[in-house]
Each structure stands twice: as structure tokens, then as C-alpha cells.
Amino acid sequence: MANFITMYKSKSDASTDTNALAIPDPAYQSAKQTASTLVNSGRSARNGEVYAQRVSDRDLSKLELTWKYLTANQWSSILGKIQDGYESFYVWIKYFDMQENDWVIRKFYPGDRTATPFRIDSTTKKTLSWIDCSVNFIDTGAEEITL
């Protein structure tokens, strides 16, 4: 199975496909996509009818990634790419977009990251692997890189 997403630390890296982190595709992974249309809306005072105007020229994406199991190194690599302060914590992600039905590269920011320790070294007490790992990425609406 091909990687669902590839993460880059900057727009320039994404444009040139350098310094990429291929997000692992272990068994039992879940990758949920949500598309949101930004609107400026309100209701008429007369009859409560909704009126709305689209704000952006495209829908924004949210990627919700979960893994049943990751090694400490795999989880640390993902979190490290986010945490290293690249472009003020933003990352560029290449993924297969459900609406475009094609690969796109867009700028995202991370949401919550969660995991549960699974295997712990009995001597050092370090976590060796994690279960129920999850991270969300939210589309910033910035321009996308054309592939």
C-alpha cells in the first residue's frame, strides 16, 4: 500500500520533494478526511431564513490519522516533524484528496496528538511502543502546490 500522506517541513521542500517524511501505513490505520466549506452566514430578521456567502474558493480539509500500534521511533518521527518549529509549526502535506480525486499538496497545522503507552522497558521505564496513536491536521487555506 502506498503512503497515504507525506509530510514536509516547508513549502520549498514540498515543491522539490526533499526532506520528506512518509507517514507509516501499518495495519489497522485509519485516515479520515473531512471537507469544510467556509461561509459568512446569517439569518434574516424577518423570517429566519439563512443567507450565506462562500468565503474561500475551495473547501478546507481536515485529516484525522490514527494507528492501533506504532513503535516509539515511528511515533517520535511523526511528532518531531511537527514539533521542530518548521514554519512556525506548519507542515506541508501531500495526500490523496477525496474531492479532487487526485494528489494535492497543502499547508496544514496540527491539532491534538494522543497515544497510550503500550510496551515499557522494565529497566529504563522508557516507552518502546504506543497504541491508539492519533493526530489531526487542519488545512490552513493557503495556496496549494501544483503537482
C-alpha positions in Angstrom: 0.0 0.0 0.0 1.4 3.4 -0.9 1.7 6.0 1.8 -1.5 7.9 2.4 0.4 11.1 3.2 3.9 12.6 3.0 4.8 15.4 5.3 7.3 18.2 4.5 8.8 20.8 6.8 8.4 23.7 4.3 6.8 24.8 1.0 10.2 24.6 -0.7 10.8 21.1 0.5 7.3 20.1 -0.7 7.9 21.7 -4.1 11.1 19.8 -4.6 10.1 16.6 -2.8 13.1 16.8 -0.3 13.3 16.2 3.4 10.1 14.2 3.2 8.6 12.0 6.0 6.4 9.3 4.6 3.8 8.7 7.2 3.7 5.0 8.1 0.9 2.8 6.8 0.8 0.0 9.3 -2.1 -2.4 9.5 -5.2 -1.0 11.3 -4.5 2.6 10.3 -7.4 4.9 9.9 -7.3 8.0 7.7 -10.5 10.1 7.8 -10.9 13.2 5.7 -13.4 15.9 6.3 -14.2 18.7 3.8 -15.5 22.0 5.2 -16.9 24.9 3.2 -16.2 28.3 4.8 -19.2 30.6 4.7 -20.1 34.0 6.0 -23.7 33.5 7.0 -26.6 34.9 9.0 -30.4 34.8 9.2 -32.9 37.3 8.1 -34.7 39.1 10.9 -38.0 38.8 9.1 -38.4 35.1 8.7 -35.2 33.5 10.0 -34.1 32.3 6.5 -30.4 31.5 6.3 -28.3 33.5 3.8 -24.7 32.6 3.2 -21.8 33.6 1.0 -18.8 31.3 0.4 -15.7 32.8 1.8 -13.0 30.7 0.2 -12.6 29.5 -3.4 -12.1 25.9 -2.2 -13.2 23.7 0.7 -10.7 23.1 3.5 -9.6 19.6 4.5 -9.1 18.0 7.9 -7.0 14.8 8.1 -7.6 12.6 11.1 -4.9 9.9 11.3 -5.0 7.0 13.8 -2.8 3.9 14.2 -3.5 1.0 16.5 0.2 0.5 17.1 3.4 2.4 16.4 7.0 1.9 17.6 8.4 4.7 19.7 10.7 5.6 16.8 7.8 5.8 14.3 5.6 8.0 16.7 8.6 10.2 17.6 9.4 10.8 13.9 5.9 12.0 13.2 5.7 14.2 16.3 9.3 15.5 15.7 8.4 16.7 12.2 5.5 18.7 13.7 7.4 19.9 16.8 10.6 21.1 15.2 9.1 24.5 14.7 9.1 24.3 10.9 7.5 27.5 9.5 6.0 28.2 13.0 4.7 24.6 13.4 3.0 24.5 10.0 3.7 21.5 7.7 3.1 20.8 4.1 1.3 17.6 3.3 0.9 15.6 0.1 -2.2 13.4 0.3 -4.9 11.9 -2.0 -7.8 14.4 -1.7 -11.3 12.8 -1.9 -12.8 15.8 -3.7 -10.1 16.4 -6.2 -9.7 12.6 -6.7 -6.0 13.3 -7.1 -2.8 14.0 -5.1 -2.5 17.5 -3.7 0.0 19.4 -1.5 -1.4 21.9 1.0 -0.3 23.7 4.1 -1.7 22.3 7.4 -1.3 22.9 11.1 -1.5 20.1 13.7 -4.4 19.5 16.1 -4.2 17.3 19.2 -1.8 14.4 19.3 -2.7 11.5 21.5 -1.3 8.0 22.3 -1.3 5.4 25.0 2.0 3.8 26.2 2.0 0.1 25.3 5.3 -1.6 25.8 7.6 -0.2 28.6 11.3 -1.2 29.1 11.4 -2.8 32.6 14.8 -1.3 33.3 14.8 2.2 31.9 11.0 2.6 32.1 11.0 4.2 28.6 8.1 3.6 26.3 9.1 1.3 23.5 5.8 1.3 21.6 2.5 3.1 21.6 -1.1 2.1 20.9 -4.1 4.2 19.8 -1.9 7.0 18.3 -3.7 9.8 16.6 -3.0 13.2 15.1 -5.2 15.7 13.2 -4.1 18.1 10.5 -6.2 21.1 9.6 -5.9 22.8 6.2 -4.8 26.5 6.6 -6.5 27.5 3.3 -3.1 28.7 1.9 -2.5 28.2 -1.8 -1.6 24.7 -2.8 1.4 23.5 -4.7 0.6 22.3 -8.2 1.9 18.8 -8.9 
